[in-house]
């Protein structure tokens, strides 16, 4: 009787309320109440990338272990389908598909709508199937006729020389537009003047140096531009 009573009075580790039934996670022994499960996954699916859609209690699975990740999302898919709205379920499928496609060499993120897709036509001027806007396959910038026949570096110089917004008064806007790409999955980040050299990608969680795109270490000395900067990218001159 006491054992049965304990099973009917289970405490959620998040809200600390007692419930007769909890939702058990897939690859760990943790269990949370229905409301906490729904609130957590509704938010992370809407706002985060796949590597961050984890157990709200112990933060598993380890995204570096593909087999564990595959099992986790196989069962999580069924729970999301059963407990959350169709909108959240469909968005999770879209993000899982994009996450899988990131490993393909022709995969790119659209700089306009942030959707991911395969550049099946292998054209330099690639068209996003979600928003129909065109950008450069190599540099990710919005495609303009001036880019035809010239390198991405030459096109960037053309933009600076021909756009008054890219003068000193518009430097912040220029940096945000051109940004920096994740060294692993090519997701584009906007930049601001100054700031930290240590980047952690919001899509694939890879950590890299924005100075040279190498895997991030505390004191990057791969290039002179990195050597004069400390952990928080403040010039030591």
VOVO-894751 format. One line per 10 residues: their letters; for each residue z, y, x of C-alpha. Coordinates in steps of 0.001 Angstrom, whole numbers, plus 500000, padded with zeros to 6 digits. Example, Ala and Ser with C-alpha at 12.3 -4.5 7.8 and 13.67 -1.06 7.14 Angstrom:
AS	507800/495500/512300; 507140/498940/513670;
This chain:
XXXXXXXXXX	500000/500000/500000; 500920/502448/502773; 497692/501633/504631; 495674/502311/501480; 497572/505558/500926; 496787/506730/504458; 493100/506090/503881; 493271/508280/500776; 494870/511126/502742; 492594/511882/505698;
XXXXXXXXXX	492866/515203/507508; 489745/517140/508471; 490046/518247/512145; 488182/521494/511438; 489786/522980/508310; 492922/520780/508582; 492869/520063/504853; 493614/516561/503498; 490878/514686/501602; 490434/511223/500109;
XXXXXXXXXX	487105/510865/501942; 485517/512292/505096; 481989/512225/506519; 481887/510052/509642; 479661/511237/512484; 476960/508966/513854; 477585/508285/517561; 481270/509169/517830; 484446/508278/515893; 484938/511804/514537;
XXXXXXXXXX	484949/512525/510796; 485018/515838/508927; 485213/516886/505290; 482047/517360/503246; 482337/521162/503187; 482816/521484/506963; 479945/519075/507601; 477624/521050/505318; 478657/524469/506653; 478343/523437/510302;
XXXXXXXXXX	474942/521759/510091; 473486/524280/507653; 474187/527038/510220; 473169/525228/513429; 469936/523921/511891; 469033/527443/510738; 470051/529303/513901; 470033/526916/516872; 467612/524697/518768; 467807/520888/518777;
XXXXXXXXXX	470046/520564/521902; 472773/522463/520037; 472729/520421/516792; 475744/518331/517781; 479014/516978/516444; 481233/519953/515481; 484313/518211/516910; 483394/516618/520258; 479979/518184/520937; 478081/514897/521384;
XXXXXXXXXX	475485/513568/522001; 474684/514155/525673; 471137/515502/525487; 470369/514015/528914; 470655/510496/527424; 467482/509912/525335; 468599/506624/523769; 471895/508108/522563; 470070/511173/521230; 467543/509024/519350;
XXXXXXXXXX	470286/507017/517610; 472258/510181/516803; 469355/511950/515084; 468190/508803/513315; 471472/508604/511391; 472032/512380/511187; 468653/512687/509463; 469854/510394/506682; 473126/512332/506306; 471348/515698/506189;
XXXXXXXXXX	468883/514353/503616; 471756/513090/501461; 474222/515982/501790; 472251/519184/502432; 469488/521096/500715; 465833/520121/501167; 465250/523380/503046; 467706/522402/505804; 466301/518877/506006; 462698/520107/506315;
XXXXXXXXXX	463668/522651/508983; 465439/519946/511000; 462293/517783/510900; 460211/520733/512112; 462585/521429/515010; 462785/517756/516004; 459001/517558/516019; 458704/520679/518194; 461400/519355/520531; 459436/516133/521026;
XXXXXXXXXX	456167/518019/521582; 457713/520240/524280; 457124/517437/526792; 453351/517697/526318; 451510/519867/528900; 449482/521648/526194; 452558/522600/524133; 453317/526298/523791; 455656/528552/521768; 453982/531257/519715;
XXXXXXXXXX	455256/534656/520968; 454761/536117/517496; 456482/533726/515069; 458294/531443/517593; 456725/528275/516180; 455764/525538/518620; 452385/523776/518657; 449874/521845/520772; 446885/523838/521986; 444470/521085/520936;
XXXXXXXXXX	441321/523109/521631; 442592/523824/525178; 441404/527425/524921; 442896/530268/526914; 442928/532364/523740; 445026/530041/521563; 445552/530538/517831; 448926/529711/516282; 448516/527391/513258; 451610/528911/511605;
XXXXXXXXXX	450853/532658/511746; 447158/532674/512832; 447853/535176/515611; 446205/534744/519010; 447928/534772/522390; 447144/533702/525947; 447833/530041/526760; 448850/530896/530334; 450921/534080/530116; 451899/534052/526419;
XXXXXXXXXX	450947/537676/525801; 449178/538877/522675; 445464/538308/523169; 443249/541352/523643; 439543/541555/524408; 440395/543070/527813; 441946/539735/528868; 438588/537951/528616; 437303/537033/532074; 440264/538376/534063;
XXXXXXXXXX	443500/536820/535344; 446837/537242/533592; 448116/539432/536457; 445076/541682/536189; 445538/541845/532415; 449172/542866/532833; 448123/545674/535193; 445534/546762/532633; 448229/546905/529937; 450489/549052/532102;
XXXXXXXXXX	447692/551417/533094; 446340/551836/529565; 449467/551852/527422; 451587/555046/527591; 454528/553134/526115; 454730/551171/529358; 455643/554239/531405; 459254/554837/532434; 460246/555979/528952; 458950/552736/527490;
XXXXXXXXXX	460041/550352/530248; 462540/548529/528043; 459884/547848/525414; 457468/546617/528092; 460002/544199/529529; 460823/542879/526074; 457143/542353/525275; 456268/540545/528514; 459610/538860/529088; 460167/535696/531070;
XXXXXXXXXX	459333/532082/530289; 461754/529171/530503; 460854/527154/533595; 461073/523889/531618; 459816/524399/528033; 457973/527780/528416; 459919/529483/525589; 459621/533262/526039; 462613/535576/526359; 462602/539356/526095;
XXXXXXXXXX	464102/541209/529063; 466091/544360/529489; 466406/546478/532606; 469041/544971/534912; 471109/542096/533551; 472059/538627/534685; 469731/536402/536733; 471324/533296/535204; 469305/532167/532179; 470198/529307/529816;
XXXXXXXXXX	467303/528502/527504; 468206/528555/523813; 465540/525942/523078; 466060/523211/525710; 469370/524378/527354; 467791/524401/530858; 469519/526788/533292; 467299/528667/535735; 467062/531759/537922; 464990/534546/536355;
XXXXXXXXXX	464092/535772/539839; 462204/532677/540988; 462354/530248/537997; 464090/527580/540092; 466969/525515/538699; 469922/527899/538716; 472458/527831/541532; 475247/530329/542073; 473693/531913/545167; 469932/531592/544924;
XXXXXXXXXX	468254/532387/548241; 464807/530949/547619; 463182/534397/547727; 464201/537777/549150; 464357/539215/545639; 467080/536723/544745; 468964/536888/548052; 470218/540445/547467; 471698/539627/544080; 475031/538076/543262;
XXXXXXX	476104/535776/540415; 475685/538530/537797; 472509/539984/539306; 474128/543218/540437; 472461/544608/543566; 474711/544268/546587; 472946/547074/548477;
